[in-house]
């Protein structure tokens, strides 16, 4: 394996004009269209920010796994090398602890990377730590509500550099004896004012984490797709292999970030947008985190929220922050947070009784207001799952500026695999795209998705894309796997990119 590049090496790019040419050339081969022709990227020449400077640094593709392996007996874990972090979100200057188990017992390396654009490589190497011996740790006993909480010894401690930029960081663990590798993942957050706050959907990553075998929020010991209140999940355990839609062993240990969220972050950083990153837990515990930006973003599969998150997001809208829900099935399950166990338990639904039809166990949970469409404009309804084309329904809306789209025009496969409908009676709300959903090509399933925009009180707004797969239309980073179920998105699309720029730039007051 190539040695990691030294993060202190000077970038070969000596000025901003060369940086633009270099990034645009790489982007042309990655499906990121019209970089030089849009105001956001051109603004890089006149308004530097930390994201622009960071992405000038030398990147590497060595962050990708080379020898992941899943234990067939459990179907989800990699006992050969696996670990978890002391923090889902951590600030510069604080110390991260990483707990690791190795089988066979071995020396283990931990390579640390910040994910971003970096000339198309996707990450920058930060540092490599080594531990001479990591033992094989035992599995924990299941606690109340089947919660699995590991108490493994610390293998690595890393004090986050004081100049570390907020972002999503991967730790690549390698068993030096067997060569097996897997990830740990964490977010470095800050408190600075930024144009955009990108919220990672890690409550949902953890809800679907079946590590070590059938111990997700969806397992009650009997059913593998359970939707009641008898299960609990803790962040104090490794992430197992992703368990939905497709087989993704190359992402093991990283939750769902590489699948649904990374294409959005990669694209944003390629264009030089000033973005900072947080966890769901930050939205839960730190209301001020939402107020330090002009645009706050939910990406991908953002299903599980606490009532505190909901109220904090509502308050941000009243404060004048614009919200962008580039996500599907978002704000659906209401959970409570246990700080002692760093765990989540499902207690309710952010929607009306009988609003969804997929899970009988939903009837055992509270369906009390607020409903998710009061915040997002639309929410999970009907069969919840399914797919559809994006169909323009309001061609004169500002979201379609410079796209050339007219009413009835389609973008194939953008809606999926879970979506939003049932628009709320919010004054000024507009449906910008809508259509029937399907369970397979030409097989309608009775659903109707609605992508919406509604105005806030201070010249701000809330956008709802009504799909998990929006980011597929923005970029295809290294290692990205395109989903296919119910329908299939087609990858980077100039119209999706332009609509996203329209949303983000309007949040900045540029349009």
C-alpha positions in Angstrom: 0.0 0.0 0.0 1.3 3.5 -0.8 2.5 5.4 2.2 0.0 8.1 3.3 0.8 11.6 2.0 2.2 14.0 4.5 -0.5 16.6 5.3 2.1 19.3 5.6 3.3 18.9 2.0 2.7 22.1 0.1 -0.1 21.9 -2.5 1.2 22.1 -6.1 -1.5 24.6 -6.8 0.0 28.1 -6.3 -2.9 30.4 -6.9 -6.7 30.5 -7.0 -6.9 30.7 -10.8 -4.9 27.5 -11.1 -7.0 25.9 -8.4 -10.2 26.6 -10.3 -8.7 25.2 -13.5 -7.4 22.1 -11.7 -10.7 21.3 -9.9 -12.8 22.0 -13.0 -10.7 19.6 -15.0 -11.1 16.8 -12.5 -14.7 17.6 -12.1 -15.4 17.2 -15.8 -14.4 13.5 -15.5 -16.6 13.0 -12.4 -19.9 14.2 -13.6 -19.9 17.6 -11.8 -21.1 19.8 -14.5 -20.6 23.5 -15.3 -18.4 24.4 -12.4 -16.9 27.6 -13.9 -20.3 28.7 -15.2 -22.0 29.0 -11.8 -21.8 31.9 -9.4 -20.9 29.8 -6.4 -17.7 28.4 -7.8 -16.7 31.7 -9.5 -17.0 33.3 -6.0 -14.0 31.3 -4.9 -11.8 33.9 -6.7 -13.0 36.8 -4.6 -14.2 35.3 -1.3 -11.9 32.7 0.2 -13.1 30.4 3.0 -11.7 27.5 4.9 -13.4 24.9 2.7 -11.7 26.3 -0.4 -8.3 26.4 1.4 -8.7 22.9 2.8 -9.6 21.4 -0.6 -6.4 22.8 -2.1 -4.4 20.4 0.1 -3.2 17.1 -1.3 -5.7 14.3 -1.3 -5.4 10.5 -1.5 -7.5 7.5 -2.4 -5.8 5.4 0.2 -8.8 6.0 2.6 -10.8 3.3 0.8 -10.9 -0.2 2.3 -8.8 -2.9 0.6 -9.7 -6.1 2.5 -13.0 -5.9 4.3 -14.6 -9.2 5.3 -17.9 -10.0 6.9 -18.4 -12.9 9.2 -21.0 -15.1 7.5 -22.3 -16.4 10.8 -23.5 -13.0 11.9 -23.9 -11.5 8.4 -23.1 -7.9 9.6 -19.9 -7.7 11.7 -16.2 -8.0 10.8 -14.6 -9.6 13.9 -11.2 -9.6 12.2 -11.0 -5.8 12.9 -13.7 -3.5 14.3 -14.0 -0.6 16.6 -16.1 2.4 17.8 -15.4 5.9 19.0 -16.0 7.7 22.3 -17.7 10.6 20.5 -20.1 10.8 17.5 -19.2 14.5 17.4 -16.1 16.2 18.9 -14.5 19.6 18.9 -10.9 20.5 18.0 -8.7 20.3 21.1 -10.7 17.5 22.6 -9.5 13.9 22.8 -11.1 11.1 20.9 -10.8 7.5 22.2 -11.1 4.6 19.8 -11.9 1.1 21.2 -10.9 -1.8 19.0 -11.1 -5.6 18.8 -8.8 -7.7 16.5 -9.0 -11.4 15.6 -6.3 -12.7 15.4 -4.6 -10.7 18.1 -2.4 -8.3 16.2 -0.7 -4.9 15.9 -3.3 -2.5 14.5 -2.9 0.8 12.6 -5.4 3.7 12.6 -5.2 6.0 9.6 -7.2 9.2 10.0 -8.7 11.0 7.1 -11.0 14.0 6.5 -13.6 13.4 3.8 -14.1 16.1 1.2 -13.4 16.8 -2.5 -9.6 17.2 -2.6 -9.2 17.2 -6.4 -11.6 14.2 -6.8 -9.8 11.8 -4.4 -12.4 12.2 -1.7 -10.2 12.5 1.4 -7.0 13.9 2.9 -4.7 11.9 5.2 -4.2 13.5 8.6 -2.2 11.1 10.7 -1.5 7.4 11.3 -1.4 5.9 14.8 -0.2 2.5 15.8 -0.9 0.1 18.6 1.5 -2.8 19.1 -1.2 -5.3 20.3 -4.9 -5.3 20.2 -6.7 -8.3 21.7 -9.9 -10.0 20.7 -12.8 -8.6 22.8 -15.9 -10.4 23.9 -19.4 -9.4 22.9 -21.5 -7.6 25.5 -24.6 -9.0 27.2 -27.8 -7.5 25.9 -29.3 -5.1 28.4 -32.8 -3.8 28.9 -34.6 -3.3 25.5 -31.8 -5.5 24.0 -29.4 -2.6 24.0 -25.8 -3.7 23.2 -23.2 -1.5 25.0 -19.5 -2.5 24.6 -16.9 -1.7 27.3 -13.8 -2.5 25.4 -10.4 -1.0 26.4 -9.0 2.1 24.6 -6.7 1.2 21.8 -6.0 4.7 20.5 -6.3 8.3 21.8 -6.1 11.2 19.4 -6.3 14.8 20.5 -8.0 16.7 17.7 -5.6 19.3 16.3 -6.6 22.8 17.3 -6.7 23.9 13.7 -8.7 20.9 12.5 -11.5 21.8 10.1 -15.0 20.7 10.8 -15.9 17.7 8.7 -16.7 14.0 8.6 -13.6 12.0 9.5 -12.9 8.3 8.9 -10.5 6.2 10.9 -9.3 3.2 8.8 -8.4 0.3 11.1 -6.0 -2.4 9.7 -5.2 -5.7 11.4 -1.5 -5.9 10.5 -1.4 -9.7 10.9 -4.3 -10.6 8.6 -4.6 -7.4 6.5 -8.3 -7.0 7.2 -9.6 -3.4 7.4 -12.7 -1.5 8.5 -13.7 2.0 9.5 -14.7 4.1 12.5 -16.4 7.4 11.8 -16.8 10.6 13.7 -17.6 14.3 13.1 -15.3 17.1 14.1 -17.6 20.1 14.8 -16.9 23.7 15.5 -18.9 26.8 16.7 -18.0 29.2 14.0 -20.4 31.2 11.9 -20.7 29.5 8.5 -23.0 29.8 5.5 -24.2 26.2 5.9 -24.6 23.6 8.6 -24.6 20.1 7.2 -26.3 17.7 9.7 -25.2 14.1 9.4 -28.0 11.6 9.9 -26.2 9.4 12.4 -29.3 8.6 14.6 -30.6 6.8 11.5 -27.2 5.1 10.8 -27.4 3.7 14.4 -31.0 2.8 14.2 -30.3 0.4 11.3 -27.0 -0.9 12.7 -27.5 -4.6 13.4 -24.2 -5.2 15.1 -23.3 -7.9 16.0 -26.3 -9.7 14.7 -29.9 -8.6 14.7 -29.6 -5.9 17.3 -30.9 -2.8 15.5 -33.8 -0.6 16.4 -35.8 -2.9 14.1 -35.1 -6.2 16.0 -37.2 -7.2 19.0 -35.8 -10.7 19.2 -38.5 -12.1 17.0 -39.0 -9.9 14.0 -36.2 -8.5 11.8 -38.4 -5.5 10.7 -40.0 -4.4 13.9 -41.4 -0.8 14.5 -42.3 -0.7 18.1 -40.8 0.6 21.3 -39.1 -2.5 22.7 -35.6 -2.0 21.2 -32.8 0.4 22.0 -29.5 1.0 20.2 -26.2 2.5 21.5 -23.4 4.4 19.8 -21.0 2.4 22.1 -20.5 -0.4 19.6 -19.1 -0.8 16.1 -21.2 -0.1 13.0 -21.9 -3.4 11.2 -22.4 -3.8 7.5 -25.2 -1.8 6.0 -28.3 -3.9 5.8 -30.7 -2.3 3.2 -31.1 -1.9 -0.5 -27.7 -3.3 -1.6 -24.7 -5.1 -0.4 -22.0 -2.5 0.8 -19.1 -4.2 2.6 -16.7 -1.5 1.4 -18.5 0.9 3.8 -18.3 -1.2 6.9 -17.9 0.8 10.1 -19.0 4.1 8.6 -22.7 3.9 9.1 -24.7 5.3 6.1 -22.6 8.4 5.4 -20.7 7.1 2.3 -24.0 5.8 0.8 -26.4 8.7 1.0 -24.6 11.8 2.3 -21.1 11.9 1.0 -22.1 12.7 -2.6 -23.7 15.9 -1.3 -20.7 16.9 0.9 -18.2 16.0 -1.9 -20.2 18.2 -4.4 -20.5 21.1 -1.9 -16.8 21.2 -1.2 -15.9 20.9 -4.9 -17.8 24.2 -5.4 -16.3 25.9 -2.4 -19.5 26.4 -0.4 -18.7 27.4 3.2 -20.0 24.4 5.2 -19.5 23.1 8.7 -20.7 19.7 9.9 -22.7 18.4 12.9 -24.3 15.3 14.2 -28.0 14.6 15.0 -26.9 14.7 18.6 -25.7 18.3 18.2 -29.1 19.3 16.8 -30.6 17.6 19.8 -28.4 19.2 22.5 -27.2 22.5 21.1 -30.0 24.8 19.8 -27.4 27.5 19.0 -25.8 25.2 16.5 -28.6 25.8 14.1 -28.5 29.6 14.5 -24.9 30.1 13.2 -25.7 29.6 9.6 -27.9 30.9 6.8 -28.8 27.5 5.5 -29.2 24.3 7.6 -29.2 21.0 5.7 -30.6 17.5 6.3 -29.2 14.9 3.8 -30.1 11.4 2.8 -31.9 9.1 5.2 -32.7 11.3 8.3 -35.5 9.2 9.9 -35.0 9.5 13.7 -35.4 12.7 15.6 -36.0 13.7 19.2 -38.6 16.2 20.1 -35.8 18.5 21.1 -34.4 18.4 17.6 -37.8 19.2 16.2 -38.3 22.2 18.4 -34.8 23.5 17.8 -35.3 23.3 14.0 -38.6 25.1 14.3 -37.0 27.8 16.4 -34.3 28.2 13.7 -36.9 28.9 11.1 -38.5 31.6 13.3 -35.0 33.0 13.8 -34.6 33.4 10.0 -32.6 30.3 9.1 -33.6 28.5 5.9 -33.8 24.7 6.1 -33.1 22.3 3.2 -34.4 18.7 3.6 -32.5 17.0 0.8 -33.7 13.8 2.5 -36.5 11.2 2.5 -38.4 9.5 5.4 -37.0 12.3 7.5 -38.3 13.3 10.9 -40.5 10.1 11.0 -39.6 8.1 14.2 -39.5 10.0 17.5 -36.8 8.8 19.8 -35.6 9.6 23.2 -31.9 10.0 24.0 -30.2 8.2 27.0 -27.0 10.1 27.7 -25.6 7.5 30.0 -25.7 4.7 27.5 -25.5 7.0 24.5 -28.5 5.3 23.2 -31.8 5.8 21.3 -35.2 4.2 21.9 -38.2 4.7 19.6 -41.3 6.2 21.5 -43.5 7.8 18.8 -44.2 8.9 15.3 -44.0 12.4 13.9 -47.2 11.8 12.0 -51.0 11.2 12.3 -52.5 7.8 13.2 -52.8 5.6 10.1 -50.6 8.0 8.2 -48.3 5.2 7.2 -49.2 1.6 6.4 -45.9 -0.3 6.4 -45.6 -1.5 10.0 -48.4 -2.7 12.3 -46.3 -2.0 15.4 -46.5 1.8 14.7 -50.0 1.6 16.2 -48.4 0.9 19.6 -46.6 4.2 19.6 -47.8 7.7 20.2 -48.9 9.7 17.2 -49.2 13.2 18.7 -48.4 16.6 17.2 -46.2 18.1 16.1 -46.3 16.2 12.8 -43.3 16.3 10.5 -45.0 18.1 7.7 -45.5 21.1 10.0 -41.7 21.5 9.9 -40.8 20.1 6.5 -43.9 20.9 4.5 -44.5 17.2 3.7 -43.7 13.9 5.5 -43.7 10.1 5.3 -47.1 8.8 4.4 -48.9 6.0 2.5 -46.7 3.0 1.9 -43.5 5.0 2.8 -41.3 3.0 0.4 -41.3 3.2 -3.4 -39.8 5.2 -6.2 -40.7 7.7 -8.9 -39.3 10.2 -11.4 -39.0 13.8 -10.4 -41.8 15.5 -12.3 -41.8 19.3 -12.6 -45.1 20.7 -11.5 -44.4 24.5 -11.1 -42.1 25.5 -13.9 -42.1 29.2 -13.0 -40.8 28.6 -9.5 -37.3 29.9 -8.7 -36.1 26.4 -8.0 -36.2 25.7 -11.8 -34.2 28.8 -12.8 -31.6 28.0 -15.4 -32.7 24.3 -15.6 -34.9 24.7 -18.7 -37.5 22.4 -17.1 -41.2 22.8 -18.0 -44.3 21.3 -16.3 -44.3 17.5 -16.9 -40.6 17.2 -17.6 -39.0 14.3 -15.8 -35.7 13.4 -14.2 -35.7 9.6 -14.1 -35.5 7.7 -10.8 -34.7 10.6 -8.5 -37.5 9.7 -5.9 -36.7 6.7 -3.7 -36.5 4.5 -1.8 -38.5 6.4 0.8 -40.2 9.7 0.2 -42.5 12.5 1.5 -46.1 13.4 0.7 -49.2 14.8 2.4 -48.3 18.5 2.2 -49.2 20.6 5.2 -51.7 23.6 5.0 -48.9 26.1 5.5 -49.6 29.6 4.1 -47.5 30.1 0.9 -46.5 26.4 0.6 -46.0 25.4 -3.0 -45.6 21.9 -4.5 -42.7 22.1 -7.0 -42.7 18.4 -8.0 -45.2 15.6 -7.6 -46.2 12.2 -9.0 -47.3 8.7 -8.2 -44.9 6.3 -6.6 -44.3 2.7 -7.6 -43.1 -0.6 -6.2 -41.6 -1.6 -9.5 -41.5 -0.2 -13.0 -45.1 0.3 -14.2 -46.5 -1.0 -10.8 -48.0 1.9 -8.9 -48.3 1.4 -5.1 -50.8 4.1 -4.3 -48.4 6.7 -3.0 -48.0 10.3 -4.1 -44.8 12.2 -3.4 -44.7 16.0 -3.0 -41.6 18.1 -3.0 -42.4 21.4 -1.4 -41.2 24.9 -0.6 -42.7 27.3 1.9 -41.7 30.7 3.2 -40.4 31.5 6.6 -41.0 34.7 8.6 -37.8 36.5 7.7 -37.3 36.1 4.0 -36.1 32.6 4.6 -37.7 29.3 3.5 -37.9 25.5 3.9 -37.2 23.2 1.0 -38.2 19.5 1.0 -36.8 17.3 -1.8 -38.9 14.4 -0.6 -36.3 11.7 -1.5 -33.3 9.9 0.1 -31.6 9.8 -3.3 -31.2 13.5 -4.1 -27.5 13.5 -3.7 -27.1 10.8 -6.4 -27.9 13.6 -8.9 -25.0 15.7 -7.6 -21.8 13.6 -7.8 -20.4 10.1 -7.7 -17.4 10.2 -5.3 -14.7 7.4 -5.3 -16.2 4.1 -4.2 -19.8 5.3 -4.6 -22.4 2.6 -5.3 -25.6 3.6 -7.1 -28.9 2.3 -5.5 -31.5 0.4 -7.3 -34.8 -0.6 -5.8 -38.3 0.3 -6.8 -36.6 2.6 -9.3 -33.0 3.7 -10.2 -31.5 7.2 -10.2 -29.2 7.9 -13.1 -26.3 9.7 -11.4 -25.1 13.3 -11.7 -27.6 15.5 -13.6 -27.1 19.1 -14.5 -30.7 19.9 -13.6 -30.4 18.4 -10.1 -27.1 20.3 -9.7 -28.7 23.6 -10.8 -31.7 23.2 -8.6 -29.5 22.5 -5.6 -27.4 25.6 -6.4 -30.6 27.6 -6.7 -31.7 26.5 -3.2 -28.3 27.0 -1.6 -27.7 30.4 -3.3 -31.1 31.6 -2.4 -30.3 30.7 1.2 -27.3 33.0 0.9 -29.5 35.8 -0.6 -27.9 35.5 -4.0 -31.1 35.0 -6.0 
